Amino acid sequence: MGEQVWPLRVTVVPYVLLACLAAVTIPIKRDQPQSLAVDLVLCALIALWTLGMFTLRPARRTDVRAMAIFVTGFVILLAVLVVRDPWFGFLTPAGYFYTFVLLPWPGELLGVSAVAVIAGTAQAYDIPKTNVLGLVGYAAVVGVNVVGMCLAAWLGHRGEELSRQRKEAVDALTETNLRLEATLAENANLHEQLLTQARDAGVIDERQRMAREIHDTLAQGLTGIVAQLQAAENAADWRRHVTTAVGLARESLTEARRSVHALRPQPLQSATLSEAIGDVVRRWSAVHGIDVQLATTGTPRVLTPEAESTLLRATQEALANVAKYAQATRVGVTLSYMEKQVALDVRDDGAGFDPDRITSSESGGFGLVAMRQRVEALNGTLEVESEPGFGTAISATVPLTGVGA
């Protein structure tokens, strides 16, 4: 223990009180040399007992058993002195000091009670104890001392307990604050990592978007231009094919500029989705000479630009694949407005293919991959049904919930 645990009231005051009481006893009992000698011997025994068991043994002050023996011996010697001479009751404060400081709870109560009995005995020394009234008076004095000092001991213990609980609460709060600071620092690092990942994901998404835009605009436009120029090589009315190729080139240039500025597809700038799809279908049919049946079912709904753009791009991609691979004679395009979703179906009677063998690395595969990415980004679905020799059906569906109505 530190020095503050051993104040003067337990290291010096007992000796001072004992010396003063011994000095007072000498003149009082100068006519009783034998009794005086006994008192002085008892005072010396208390001093030596305190010196040997407590003062000169600082290492044993935290030993509960050793201190219990010390306090017991001190109380017994004090009781003998008080029984002989009541003025030694003024030494009881030293007994209280020792019991309060050295004895643990609840043993402290036992020590305090013993010292209180001694103090009460000293205070009731003049009360005759030969009759009931005197015994009652003596018991009352002793009782007041015991109850009062035990209550003081309990209040002291309670205060120490509350102080200990407050200290534990402060320590727990301090530890919690340290953990919170560590957690906040960790969260800051995680936040930084998430921002980095989000930036990386944004870059990847933007690259994929640009790849889809290039495929849906420049690639398809250039494919149409090449097809028209190839047709013009052996055609008598080659001017018509060249004119169509020039028109496709202009449209592709417009779409390329729009893609750079991330605007809606040009057909949707001034038309509804149904009208834009109808325009795409008519132009495609005129260019490729393939009959297309267009149908719109349900009540048209206003969708978000992303949803309309996705369905328009799906129409363009599906028709582009028909022109490149299907060798079809008829195509059907249906735009269906349903209660909770909008569906686009493109069917042809062409050569068909095995969907399981189409990958993004094969010719035409990226178009399907890009189409699927666009649709699934809106929580929609893309289904491709085809079989060699039996045509192809592509169905793109996007939900109305969260899309707009």
Buried (B, 14 or more C-beta within 10 A) or exposed (E): EEEEEBEEBBBEBBBEBBEEBBEBBEEEBEEEEEBBEBBBEBBEBBBEBBEEBBBEBEEBBEEEEBBBEBBBBBBBBBBBBBEBBBBBBBBBBBBBBBBBBBBEEEBBBBBBBBBBBBBBBBBBBEBEEEEEEEBEBBBEBBEBBBEBBBEBBBEBBEEEEEEEEEEEEEEEEEEEEEEEEEEEEEEEEEEEEEEEEEEEEEEEEEEBBEBBBBBBBBBBBEBBBEBBBEBBEEEEEBEEBBEBBEBBBEBBEBBBEBBEEEBBBBBBEEBBBBBBBBBBBEBBBEBBEBEBEBEBEEEBBEBBEBBBBBBBBBBBBBBBBBBBBBEBEEBBBBBBBBEEBBBBBBBBBBBBBEBEEBEEEEEBEBBBBBBBBBBEBBEBBBBBEBEEEEBBBBBBBBBBEEBEE
